[in-house]
Amino acid sequence: MANQGKEGGLDAPTRHPLGQNDPEFWDEKALNKELERVYDICHTCRRCVNLCNAFPTLFDLVDESDTMEVDGVAIADYSKVVDQCFLCDLCYLTKCPYVPPHEWNLDFPHLMLRAKAVKFKKGETRYRDNLITSTDLIGKVVSRPIVSSIVNGANKSKLMRSALEKTLAIHKDAVLPEYVSKPLLKNSAVIDYDPSAKSKKDEHGSADNDSKKVTLFTTCYCNYNEPSIAESVIKVFRHNNVHIEFAAKEHCCGMPKLELGDLQSVTKLKEANIPLLYDRVQSGHKIVAAVPSCVLMFKQELPLLFPDDERVQTVAKAFYDPFEFLHTLHKEGTLDTEFKNKLGNISYHVACHQRVQNIGPKTRQILQLVPDTTVNSIEHCSGHDGTYGVKKETFDHANKIVRPIVRQIKQQNPDHYGSDCPIAGKHIENNLESGQKAIHPLDLLCLAYGI
């Protein structure tokens, strides 16, 4: 093709392995040279200026320099751009015309990840950031009957939040997720739950035999903070005669540590999770998780980090977003479409890390199967990221990024609104300030089924 690898070409974007085992990956001089190259391309393009605060930070540095070019920016200031990137991937996915196979080979998010990894290896990461990205550890400590009540209460205390801001630079006005007193994986009532007392029959009149087998990767958030979302996965899948169960053991997917640049911890978590999940896949199971970032970690990031690990690649191919899996049932004609309740007008925020999976608008397609239901998609980053939206230095930026979503929801005046990313949903809710609660699409589906 004449336009192959050129701007405006028809080739599908591709991503290369991260290359963390190459010594040049960790060479700071080589990193700064690549940052200068990419920053110069971004500066002359500026298409991504409205996505997040990384690009305005870069362009301000350039515009305020003596030369008004990247060569006028101090190398010491390169990290200011890196610190504003929370790896939503939207620049790569929706804006950048120079991504591979373009000859300029520009992957801005993964270059930021490389810079974060070098920074972490140098020991320049704050204690706070190491702490708040240890989601599994925090969950295990806090999700206990007495401890959870104390922590949840402290998070609502102005005095305690002021102290937290002074000591750990967690913004005093940031709404922190509550912790349950009993994690999902310790709740036998959920594990044994079956909403249907009678077996259904397929179109040929024979009873379903649970030929679809799924392992639910619960995620730290659903396990420790909002188990109801995972419960909705269980209800919906069992309602559709899908055999769903938990892995014998699971650990954090590693996405929080990846965004920190802590590749050593990512490797350890991979080595803890992949053998268990690989065994499930070998026994005929698909893997499902209700948090898009966790799905993306197994589907894309780990395969790019460990391209030669056959087990990682096998698990990646078997990993599904819940609505992606439900859509496969619909294509096969086995999805239950006998909905009992309409949902009306829905404002649906499309999570960044779901979009990056390139699975298409499966959530919207499934919800629109419900009679008298209209789904209005909003494709804009919420700006929270899990940690970016609670830090003192980035709290205001996160609230600014979410404003276009809030504005659209107010204009649409929906019966329901929400996001596949539960943290994004809460962030939108906190900024909407209307009193109307965000509702996860899986919970909406339960409402439609009447289960």
C-alpha positions in Angstrom: 0.0 0.0 0.0 1.2 3.4 -0.9 0.1 4.9 2.4 1.3 2.0 4.6 2.9 3.3 7.8 2.1 6.9 7.0 -0.3 9.4 8.6 -3.8 8.7 7.5 -2.8 5.1 6.6 -5.3 2.2 6.8 -3.2 -0.1 8.8 -4.5 -1.2 12.2 -2.4 0.3 15.1 0.0 -2.2 16.7 1.8 -2.2 20.0 5.3 -3.5 20.5 6.5 -5.4 23.6 7.6 -3.0 26.4 11.2 -4.3 26.2 12.0 -4.0 29.9 14.7 -6.7 29.6 16.7 -4.6 27.1 19.5 -2.8 29.0 18.7 0.4 26.9 15.2 0.5 28.4 16.8 1.5 31.7 19.5 3.8 30.3 18.5 7.3 31.4 20.4 9.0 28.7 18.7 6.9 26.0 15.3 7.5 27.8 15.8 11.3 27.8 16.7 11.2 24.1 13.5 9.3 23.3 11.5 11.7 25.5 12.9 14.7 23.6 12.0 13.0 20.2 8.5 12.2 21.2 7.9 15.5 23.0 9.0 17.3 19.9 6.5 15.4 17.8 3.7 16.0 20.3 4.6 19.7 20.5 4.3 20.2 16.7 1.0 18.3 16.6 -0.9 19.1 19.8 -4.0 17.1 18.9 -4.1 15.6 22.4 -4.3 18.9 24.3 -7.8 18.2 25.6 -7.3 14.7 26.9 -5.5 15.1 30.2 -3.0 17.3 32.0 0.1 15.7 30.6 -0.1 17.4 27.3 -0.9 21.0 28.6 2.0 20.5 31.0 4.3 19.7 28.1 3.1 22.5 25.9 3.3 25.1 28.7 6.9 24.0 29.3 7.7 24.5 25.6 5.8 27.8 25.2 7.5 29.3 28.3 11.0 28.2 27.3 13.5 30.6 25.7 13.4 28.9 22.4 9.7 28.0 22.4 10.8 24.5 21.3 11.5 21.3 23.1 15.2 22.0 23.1 14.5 24.9 25.4 12.9 22.7 28.1 15.2 21.6 30.9 15.7 17.8 31.0 14.9 17.9 34.7 11.4 19.1 33.8 10.7 16.1 31.5 9.4 14.3 34.6 6.7 16.9 35.1 4.9 15.6 32.0 5.4 12.0 33.1 3.9 12.6 36.5 0.7 13.8 34.9 0.2 10.7 32.7 -2.0 8.0 34.3 -1.9 5.6 31.4 -5.5 5.9 30.2 -4.2 5.2 26.7 -6.7 7.5 25.0 -4.0 9.4 23.2 -2.7 6.2 21.6 -6.2 4.9 20.9 -8.1 7.9 19.7 -5.9 10.8 18.7 -2.3 10.0 17.7 -1.7 9.6 14.0 1.9 8.5 14.5 1.3 5.2 16.4 2.9 2.0 15.0 3.1 1.0 12.1 3.8 4.7 11.4 7.5 5.2 10.8 7.7 7.5 13.8 6.6 4.6 16.0 5.1 6.8 18.8 3.6 5.1 21.8 3.3 7.9 24.3 1.7 5.9 27.2 4.3 3.2 27.1 7.1 5.8 26.9 5.6 7.4 30.1 5.6 3.9 31.6 9.2 3.5 30.8 10.0 6.8 32.4 8.0 5.9 35.5 9.9 2.6 35.7 13.3 4.3 35.6 12.1 6.8 38.2 10.9 4.0 40.5 14.2 2.0 40.1 16.1 5.1 41.1 14.1 5.2 44.3 12.4 8.5 43.5 8.9 7.3 44.2 7.0 8.7 47.2 6.1 6.4 50.1 2.5 7.5 49.7 2.4 6.2 46.1 3.9 2.9 47.1 1.3 2.6 49.8 -1.9 3.5 47.9 -1.0 1.2 45.0 -0.7 -1.8 47.4 -4.4 -2.4 47.0 -4.4 -6.1 48.0 -2.4 -5.5 51.1 -4.6 -2.5 52.2 -7.7 -4.5 51.5 -6.6 -7.5 53.6 -5.7 -5.2 56.6 -8.7 -2.9 56.4 -11.5 -5.3 55.5 -12.1 -6.7 59.0 -15.2 -6.0 61.1 -13.8 -3.5 63.5 -11.0 -2.1 61.4 -13.2 -1.3 58.4 -15.6 0.7 60.6 -12.8 2.7 62.1 -11.2 3.4 58.7 -14.5 4.3 57.0 -15.4 6.6 59.9 -11.9 8.3 59.7 -12.3 8.8 56.0 -15.4 10.9 56.7 -13.9 12.9 59.5 -12.7 16.4 58.6 -10.1 16.3 61.3 -8.7 13.0 60.2 -8.7 13.9 56.5 -6.8 17.1 57.2 -4.2 15.0 59.1 -4.1 12.6 56.2 -3.5 15.4 53.7 -0.6 16.8 55.8 1.0 13.4 56.3 0.4 11.5 53.0 -0.8 14.3 50.7 -4.2 12.6 50.1 -6.5 15.5 49.3 -8.9 16.2 52.2 -11.9 16.6 49.8 -11.2 13.4 47.8 -14.0 10.8 48.4 -12.2 7.6 49.4 -13.9 4.2 48.8 -15.4 2.4 51.7 -14.2 -1.0 52.8 -16.5 -3.9 53.6 -16.2 -5.8 56.9 -16.2 -9.2 55.0 -14.4 -9.5 51.6 -16.3 -11.1 48.8 -14.0 -14.2 48.7 -14.8 -14.9 52.3 -18.6 -14.7 51.8 -19.9 -18.2 51.4 -23.4 -16.9 50.9 -22.3 -15.3 47.6 -20.3 -18.3 46.5 -23.2 -20.6 47.1 -25.8 -18.2 45.6 -28.0 -19.5 42.8 -30.9 -17.2 41.7 -32.7 -19.9 39.8 -34.3 -22.8 41.5 -35.3 -24.5 38.3 -33.1 -25.4 35.3 -33.9 -23.7 32.0 -34.2 -25.5 28.7 -32.7 -24.6 25.4 -34.6 -24.3 22.1 -34.3 -28.0 21.6 -36.0 -28.8 24.9 -33.0 -30.2 26.7 -31.7 -28.9 30.0 -28.7 -26.7 29.9 -25.6 -28.5 31.1 -23.4 -25.6 32.1 -21.2 -26.1 29.0 -20.0 -22.5 29.5 -17.5 -22.5 32.3 -16.2 -19.2 33.7 -13.8 -18.3 36.5 -14.5 -14.9 38.0 -11.4 -12.9 38.9 -12.9 -10.8 41.6 -10.4 -7.9 41.6 -9.3 -6.0 44.7 -12.0 -3.4 44.3 -14.9 -5.9 44.0 -13.4 -8.0 46.8 -12.8 -5.3 49.4 -14.8 -2.3 48.4 -17.9 -3.0 46.3 -18.7 -6.8 46.3 -22.2 -6.0 44.9 -20.7 -5.6 41.4 -19.1 -9.1 41.5 -22.4 -10.4 42.9 -24.2 -9.0 39.9 -21.8 -10.8 37.6 -22.6 -14.0 39.4 -26.4 -13.4 39.2 -26.4 -12.5 35.5 -24.1 -15.3 34.4 -26.0 -18.0 36.5 -29.3 -16.5 35.2 -27.9 -17.3 31.7 -27.0 -20.9 32.8 -23.2 -20.1 32.8 -21.3 -22.1 35.3 -19.2 -19.5 37.3 -16.8 -20.0 40.1 -13.8 -18.4 41.8 -10.1 -19.3 41.4 -8.6 -21.1 44.4 -6.6 -18.0 45.1 -6.0 -14.6 43.5 -3.8 -11.6 44.0 -3.9 -8.0 42.7 -3.8 -7.9 38.9 -0.8 -5.6 39.1 -2.2 -2.5 37.2 -1.7 -0.1 40.2 1.9 -1.2 40.4 2.3 -0.9 36.6 1.1 2.7 36.7 3.6 3.4 39.4 6.5 1.9 37.3 7.1 -0.9 39.8 7.8 -3.6 37.3 9.4 -5.9 39.9 6.1 -6.1 41.8 4.2 -6.5 38.5 6.4 -9.5 37.8 5.8 -11.0 41.2 2.0 -10.6 40.9 2.1 -12.2 37.4 4.0 -15.2 38.8 1.4 -15.5 41.5 -1.7 -15.2 39.3 -0.9 -16.7 36.0 -0.2 -20.3 37.0 -3.6 -20.4 38.8 -5.5 -18.8 36.0 -3.7 -20.9 33.4 -4.9 -24.1 35.2 -8.4 -22.8 34.9 -8.1 -22.1 31.2 -6.6 -25.5 30.7 -9.7 -27.0 32.3 -11.9 -25.3 29.8 -12.7 -22.0 31.7 -12.9 -18.5 30.4 -11.8 -15.8 32.8 -14.0 -12.7 33.5 -13.4 -9.6 35.7 -15.7 -6.7 36.3 -13.1 -4.0 36.4 -11.8 -2.9 33.0 -8.3 -2.1 34.2 -7.9 -5.6 35.5 -9.1 -7.1 32.2 -6.8 -4.9 30.3 -3.9 -5.9 32.5 -4.3 -9.6 31.6 -5.4 -9.0 28.0 -2.8 -6.5 26.9 -0.3 -5.2 29.4 1.1 -8.6 30.7 1.4 -10.0 27.1 3.4 -6.9 26.1 5.5 -7.2 29.2 6.1 -11.0 28.9 5.7 -11.8 25.1 7.6 -15.1 25.4 5.5 -16.5 28.3 3.2 -18.9 26.7 1.0 -19.1 29.8 0.5 -15.3 29.9 -0.6 -15.4 26.2 -3.0 -18.3 26.8 -4.6 -16.5 29.8 -4.9 -13.3 27.7 -6.8 -15.1 25.0 -9.3 -16.5 27.5 -9.8 -13.2 29.4 -13.1 -11.4 28.8 -14.9 -8.3 29.8 -18.3 -9.4 31.3 -20.4 -7.7 28.5 -18.0 -9.0 25.9 -18.7 -12.6 27.2 -22.5 -11.9 27.3 -22.3 -10.7 23.7 -20.8 -14.0 22.6 -23.8 -15.7 24.2 -26.1 -13.3 22.3 -24.4 -14.1 19.0 -24.9 -17.8 19.7 -28.5 -17.3 20.5 -28.2 -18.4 24.1 -28.5 -15.1 26.0 -31.7 -14.7 27.9 -33.5 -11.7 26.4 -36.7 -12.1 28.5 -36.2 -8.9 30.4 -38.9 -8.0 33.0 -38.1 -4.3 33.5 -37.3 -1.4 31.1 -34.4 0.8 32.0 -35.4 4.1 30.2 -32.7 6.6 29.4 -29.2 5.7 30.3 -26.1 7.9 30.2 -23.3 5.4 29.8 -19.6 6.4 30.4 -17.3 4.3 28.3 -14.3 3.5 30.5 -10.9 4.2 28.9 -9.4 0.8 29.8 -12.4 -0.9 28.2 -12.1 1.1 25.0 -8.4 0.2 24.8 -9.4 -3.5 24.6 -10.8 -2.9 21.2 -13.8 -5.1 21.8 -16.4 -2.6 20.6 -19.4 -1.2 22.4 -20.5 -4.5 23.9 -22.0 -3.0 27.1 -24.2 -0.6 25.1 -25.2 -3.3 22.7 -26.4 -5.6 25.5 -28.2 -2.9 27.4 -30.0 -1.8 24.3 -31.6 -5.3 24.0 -33.7 -4.3 27.0 -37.1 -3.0 25.7 -37.8 0.8 26.1 -34.2 1.5 26.8 -31.9 4.1 25.2 -28.2 4.2 25.9 -26.3 7.4 25.3 -22.5 6.7 25.3 -20.1 9.3 26.6 -16.5 8.7 25.4 -14.3 10.9 27.6 -11.8 10.0 30.3 -13.1 10.5 33.9 -9.7 11.5 35.1 -9.6 9.5 38.3 -7.4 6.5 37.6 -7.8 5.2 41.2 -4.9 7.2 42.6 -4.6 10.3 40.4 -8.0 11.6 41.6 -7.1 11.4 45.4 -3.6 12.9 45.4 -3.3 16.5 46.7 -1.3 17.6 43.7 -3.6 16.1 41.1 -7.0 16.3 42.7 -8.1 19.5 41.0 -6.8 18.2 37.6 -8.9 15.0 38.0 -12.0 17.1 38.7 -11.4 19.3 35.7 -11.0 16.3 33.4 -14.3 14.8 34.4 -16.3 18.1 33.8 -17.3 17.3 30.1 -18.9 14.0 31.3 -20.8 15.8 34.1 -22.0 18.4 31.7 -23.3 15.8 29.2 -25.1 13.8 31.9 -26.8 17.0 33.2 -27.9 17.8 29.6 -29.2 14.2 29.1 -31.1 14.1 32.4 -31.0 10.3 32.4 -33.0 7.8 34.4 -29.7 6.1 35.1 -26.0 6.8 34.6 -22.8 4.8 35.3 -19.6 3.3 33.9 -18.0 -0.1 33.5 -15.3 1.3 35.7 -16.8 1.6 39.2 -14.2 4.1 40.3 -15.0 6.3 37.3 -18.7 6.0 38.2 -18.1 7.2 41.7 -15.9 10.0 40.5 -18.6 11.2 38.2 -21.2 10.9 41.0 -19.0 13.0 43.3 -18.7 15.8 40.7 -22.3 15.6 39.5 -23.5 16.5 43.0 -27.1 15.9 42.1 -27.9 13.2 44.7 -28.5 10.7 41.9 -26.2 7.7 42.4 -24.1 6.1 39.7 -25.2 2.5 38.9 -22.9 -0.1 37.4 -24.1 -1.5 34.0 -24.1 -5.0 35.5 -26.4 -3.8 38.3 -28.6 -2.3 35.5 -28.8 -5.7 33.8 -29.9 -7.3 37.1 -32.6 -4.7 37.4 -33.7 -5.4 33.8 -33.8 -9.2 34.5 -35.6 -8.6 37.8 -33.0 -10.7 39.8 
